[in-house]
Amino acid sequence: MENNIGIGILVALTFTSTVFVINTEYYTKSQKIILYLLFLFPPAQWILGAILLLWNKENDKTEGFNLYKFDNQIDELRSLRNKGLLTESEYVLKSKQIRDKKQTIFFEQTKEYKTLKKLKDQNILTEKEFLEKTELLKSSLGSTVEAKEESLKEI
C-alpha cells in the first residue's frame, strides 16, 4: 500500500512538471521538446529543467524572462525617482516608453502578427494593407496583452 502512494506521488509530480514545461514561456521550443521527452525519467527532467531555467534567466533567452527585464527597468526608474535623481515627469515619460516597448514585443510575438508579416513578405499584402491589419489587430489584442501580462506577474 505504501508503494502505491509513493508511485502515485511520483506520477503526479512528473505529470505536473511536464505540464508546467509545456505551458510556460520560460523555455524555448527545442528545450520544451527535450524536457517533454524526459518525462520517462523524471529526475533528469527536473535537473535539466532547473539548469535550463537558470541558464535562460541568466541570458534572457525567453519571453518570460524578458518581461522581468522591463519590470526591473521600471523598478530602477522608480528607485531613481525616489532618490530625487528623476523628476516625476521624467519618470512617467520613461516608464511609458518601457511599457510601450513591452507591448510591442508582446504584439510582435503573436501568431496573427507573424502571419500578417509573412503575407506581406510574400507580397500578398501591400504595405498599406499590412499597416491597416496590424492596427486592427493591435486594437483587438490590447486587452489580451494586458491579461497575459497580469497572468505572468502572478507566476
N, C-alpha and C positions, 0 to 999 in steps of 0.2 A: 504494500500500500504506500509506503514512504517513497519507493522508487517512482511510482506513478505521479506523485505530486511533484517531485523533482523534475521529471521529464516534462510534465505539463508547464512548469515554470520556465524551463529552458526553451520549449517550443514557443511559448508566449513572448518571451524576450526576443527570440530570433525573429518572430513574425513582426513584432513592434519595431525592432531596429531596421528590418528590411523595408517596412512601410515608410519609416522616417527617411531613409536614404532615398527612396523613390520620390517622395513628395517635397523634399527640401530643396532650397536653392543654394545650398552651401557646397554642393559638389557639382563638378562638370558632368556632362553626359557620359563620357567614357568612364569616369570614376564611378558613376552610378551603376553602369553595366557591370563593372568588375565587382563592386560591392554586392550587387544583386546576386551574381553568380556564387559568391562566397556564403550565401545563406545555408549552403550544405555543411559548412564548417564555421559555426558561429564565432568561436574565439578569434579566428583570422579576420572575420568581417568586423568585429568590434575593434580589434587592434588597428587594422588598416584604416578603418573609418575614423578613428581618433587621430591617427597620424595624418591622413589626408585633410581632416578638418583643421588641424593646426597648420599644416602646410598652406592650405588655401587662405586661412586667416592671415598668415604672415605675408603672403604675396598678393592679397586682394584679388584672387582669381575669379571669384564667383559673384553673382549679383547680390546675394545676401550680405556678403562682407563689404561690398562696395557701398551698400546703403548705410552701413555703420560709419563708413568714412565720411559721408556727407553729414551725418548726425554729429560726429566728432568735430567736424569743422564748425558747425553751428554752436556746439558747446564751447569751443575755443573762442569764437567771436563773443559769446555771452560772457566768458571769463574776462576778455579784454575790455568789454563794456563795463563790467562791474569794477574793474580796476581803474576806470576812468581814461583808458587809452583810446577808446572809441566813443563817439557821441551816439546818442540814441538813433539819430537819422542814418548815420553810417552803418550802425548795426542792422537796422531794418533793411537798408538797401542791400548790404552784403548777404544777409540771411535769405532775402528774397531771391537773389541771384543763385545761391546754392540750392534752394528749393526748386527753382525753375530748371536748373541743370539736372537735378534728381528726377524730376518729372519727365524731362526729355529722354533720359536714359530708360526709364520705365516704358515710355511710349515706343521708342525705337526697338525694344525687345519684344514687342507684341507680335503675334503671328500675323495679324491683319496688316500691320505696317510693313513687315517683311514681304508679304505677298504683294502689296502695292508697289514696293520698291522693285521687286523682281519684274513686275509687269512694266514698270517704267523703264528699267534697264533693257528689257526686250523690245522696247519701242511700241508696246501695245497701248500704253497710256502716254499722253503728251505731258509735258511739264505742268501745264495749266490744270489738266485733269488730275494729275498726281497731287498737286497742291490743294485742289478743292476736296479731293477724297481724304487727304490727310487731315485737313481742318475739320471735316465732318467726323472723322474717326476720333480726333482729339476731343471734340465736344462730347461724343458718346462714351469715351473711355475715362473722362475726367473723374467721375465718381468711383469707377472701378479702380483707378490708380490709388486714390485716397484710401479705399477699403483695403487694398493689398498692402499699402504702406502701414496701416494700422495693425494688420494681422502679423506683419513681420516684426513690428515693435514688441508684440506680445511674446515672441519667441525669444 
